[in-house]
Amino acid sequence: MTEALLLKPYFQTEAGIVFYRIPPTVNKLAFGERTILMPATDSLKTQPSGKIGVAKNLQNSTACPQLADFTKSELVRKAAGGEAELSKWVRKIAICQCRDGAYCHKEMTVTRTATGFIRTCWHHDGIAHRGEASEEELNALAEANWVQFIGYKIRQDLQMQADESLNLGCLLAWAIAKNCVSAIDESDLRRLLNLPQKEVPDHRESTTYAAEQADPHKIFKTLAQPILKLKADPEPPASFMAKPKEKRFESSKWLQFVKSQPCVCCGKRADDPHHIIGQGRGKMGSKEHDLFVIPLCRVHHNELHCNAQLFEQNYGKQTDLLFRFLDRALSLEALSVNDR
């Protein structure tokens, strides 16, 4: 058995029983005569009902020891979309987070706390507003929602599976893309860079201290520089010419970045940066500008050149693939525009 069912329970407290609504697409015989009941992990709060993988979900998939501290940073929370996006995410939680087994109203709402938002039914929302609930417990639930929400955003932005485990490398990749590496603890960055941990000065003349030690935050800030910067010129000299000579944009660094990205068709490592074709811009002995390229593996690159029309029927227009790829490059800050 490699799959489990994620379902919403309907408790009948007086009778001591609980009901589950099984999706019609699920074969009931596949689950045998007995099943195991256990609470869903925090990362599955907003997952729709249905089948999930057992191996990945028997433990909390957000069990990244650095995640909780990382999400406390206001810089990180702002990069994830702030309270507005958190509120939208909390609204997707299917159960009252203050349920006590006694009573919950069928209507749901979102309750603001001092530290964020929690999902409650109308009954427990009223209890919270009247000050009858523990403020400490409400704030702890809201903080936990921040952790799960930012974990969700990291998976989404890194194109990971919803139940895939996070680690320090995931946090770093996302932090680089969102320009908030400073929120990661210096000792963790030193471990990633294989640098010695920072020593505590003993104020003796023989002590060699911080001035001689590399700053990991500065190192990652340097590594996180955009691959390509474009300078916007509102009045280029060629625009004043009657028949300006067109120049082809070339950038070996950009092509190198594109080649390192996953194929836009299958997600495997790209083999070639493909210059889009068939747009009525063909020139003898020349290609499109180097900016108009998409990453393709060798199989899909050959497939495109064999039959471009069939390729676009299967995977979408090249211009659409290019737009989505440039959008991703901009969000990763691999491409930036210097308009100053």
N, C-alpha and C positions, 0 to 999 in steps of 0.2 A: 504494500500500500504506500504509494508515494504522494498521495493527495489527501487533503482534509477539506472540510467545509467550514467556511466562515459565515455564521448565521446570527441573526438577532433573536435573543430569547424573549418570550412573552410569559412572564411569571404569573401564576395563579396562587398567590401567597396563602389564601385561606385553605385551598385544597392541597397545598404542598406539592404542586406539579408545575412543570414548565413546558411550553409549546414552542416548536420551531417550524417555520415555514420553509419547506424544501423546494428549491427551484425546479421547475418542470424538466429542465435539461439534465438533471442529475439522476443516474441510475441508482435506485434505492438498494438494489441487491449487492452493489459493489461494496457496501459498508458492513456486510455481515450481520450477525445477530447482536453484537455488542459494540458500543462506541465509547470513546473517552471524551469527557467534558472538561475543558480548562479555559480560563480567561484568555481572551485575545491579547497579544502583545500590544504595547502602546503604538507601535508603528502601523498597526492595522486598524486604528480607530476610524479612519475615513475610507477604508477599503469597502467596496460594495460587496454584498453577500454573494457567495459562490465558492468555487474551488480555489484552494491555495496549496502550495507545496508544503509538505510536512517538515522536511529536513530544515528548511530555512526559517520556519516560523515557530518551532517548539521553544526557541529562545528569543529574547528581545533583539531584533535586528538593528536597533540603534545603540547597541551596547558598545559605544565608542567612549572610552574614559575621558577623552578631551572635549567631547561635544558639549557637555553641560556648561563648563567654564567658557567655552567659545561662544555659546549663545547668550551669555550675560552681557556681552559687549553691545553697546548702543550702535556702534558702527556696523556690526554684523546684522543686528535687527533691522536697521535702516536698509542695508543692502538686500535683505530678504523681502523687502516690501513694507516693513513697518506694521503698525497696528491694524491698518486697513486690510492688508493681506492676511494677517493672523486671524482677524474676525471672520473673514470669508472661509478660512480653513476650518476654524472651530465650528462654524455653522454646519459643516459636513459630518460632524461626529453624530452618530446615530443614537446614542444613549445619554441619559442624564448622568453627568459626572459626579453628582452629589447623591446618587441613589443610595438608600440605606436599607432596602428590602422591605420597608413598611408601605410607602405609597409614593407614586409618581404620577403626575398629570400627563395625559396623552399628548398635549401640546408642548412644543419645545421652543426654547429661545436661547439667546446668548447673554450671559451676565458679565458685566465689567467688574474687575477687581482692581486692587491697587497696583498690581503688577501685570495685568493683561486681561484675558477673556477665558471663560469656561462655558461649557455647554450644559444647560440645565433645563428641567421641565418648569412649567409655570409655578408649581408648588414650591420647589426648592429655590426658584428665583425670588419668590416672595419672602422666603425664610432669609435669604441672603440680604435682601434690601431692608428687612426689618432689623438686621443686626443680630439675628438669633443663631447664625452659623459662626463657626470659628473662623476668624479673619485669617489666622495663620494657615489653616487648612485650605481655604479658598485661594490664598496667594500661592501656596505650594502647587495646587492644581494648575493655576495659570502659568507658573514657571515651567512646569512639566509640559504644558502645551507649547510654550515657546521652543523648548528643546525638540519636541516631535515635529513642530511646524518647520523649523529651520532644517531639520534632518530631511523632511519631505522636499523642501526647496533645493537642497544640495543634490538629492537623487534626481530630481526633475531637471535641474540645470546641467548635470553631468550625464544625463540620459541613461540613468541606472534603473534597474527594476525596482518596483515599489517595496519589495521585501528583501532587497539586497543589503548586506551589512556595510556599515560605514567604518572607515578607519582614518588615521591621521593623514594619510596621503590624500584621501577624498576631501578632507577639510582644507588642506593646503591648496589643492587644485582649485577649489571653489573660491577660497580667499584670494588667490592670485587673480582670478577672473573678476572678482568684485572689489579688488583693491582694498582688502582689509586684513592683510597678513599680520599687521600689528596686533590683532586680537589673539593670535596664537602664542602660547607661552614660549619664551626664548629657549628654555631647556628642551622643549619638543623639537624646535627648529634645529638646534644643535645636534640632536640625535639623528635627524633626517640627513643633515649635511656631514655626519660623522666627524663633528668637531668636539673637542674636549669641553666638558661642562665648565661654566664660569666659576672661577675660584673666588673665595672670600678673602679680601686683603687683610693682612695681619699688621700693616703699618710699619713693616721693617724695610730697611734699605734694600735687602736682597729680594724683596717681593716684586715679581713682574706681574703687572695687573692689566686692567681693562684696556689701556692704551695699546697694548700689544696683541690683544685678542680680537679675533674677527667678530663683527656684529652680524648675526644671521639675518636680522630684519633688513639690514642694508643689502645683504647679498641677494635675498629674494626680491627686494624692490628692484634691483638691477636686472635680475633674471625675468622679471615680470614686465619689462618694457615692451611696448607694441612691436610686432614684427615689421610693420609698415606704417609710416606716417605720411599723410597726404596734406599738402599745404594748399589751402583755398586761395586763389588769386581772382578777385572780382574783375580785374582789368588786365588780362594777359596781353602782351604786345601783339601776338598773332591775331587777336580779335579785331585789330584795327587795320589789318591787311585785306585787300580785295580778294586775293586768292591765296590764303595761307597754306603752307605745306604741312600736311598732316604728319604727325610723328606718332610712332607706335610706342605705347607705354611698356616698359620692360622692367622686371624686378626679379632677380634670382632668389632673393630672400623670401619673397612672397611665394614663389613656386616651390621653394623648399618647405615652407610651412604647409602649403596645400597638400603636398605629397605626404606629409606626416599625419594628415587627418584621415578619419575613417571614410570609406567609400559611401557616397550619398545614396547608393542603391541597396547595399547589403550590410554596411557597417563594419566590414573587414578593413584591414589596413590597406590604404590606397597604394597603388603602384605607380600611377602616373597622374600629373595634373592635366586635365583635359581642357583645351581651349574650345569653347562652344562653337558649333558649326551650324550652317543652314539658316543663318539669319539675314542673308542678303548682303553680307559685308565682306565676302571673300575677296582676297587680293592675290594676284599672281605671286607665288613665292613668299607669302607672308601669312601670319596667323592673326587671330584676334589679340587685343591688348592682354597683357599678362594678368590684368585684374579680372578679366572675364574667364575664369577657369574654375573647374569643380574637381574634387578628388574622386577618382574612380580606381577600382581594382583592375587588374589586367583582364579578367573575364568580361566585366561590364564595359570596359573601354573598347575591347574588340567587338563586343555585341553592338555598341553604338555605331562604330564605323562600318560594320557590315550592313546594318539596316537602321538608320536614324529614326525613321518613322515608326517602326515596330518598337524600338527602344522607348520612344516617348509615349507610346500607347501603354507600355508596361510600367514605366517608372515616372512619367510626367514630363512636361516640357523642360528642355534644358534651361530656359530662362527662369522657370519656376525653381528648379534645383539650384541655380546660381543665386537667386534671391535668398533662398533659405540658408544657403551656405554663407553668403555675405552677412546675413543677419546674425548667424552664429559667431562668425569671426568678429563682428562688432561687439557682441555681448561678451566675448572672451577678451576684448581689447587687443586682439592681434592686429586689428586695423583701426587706426584713429586718424582724425582729421585735425590738423593744426590750423585753426582759423584766426589765430591772433596776429 
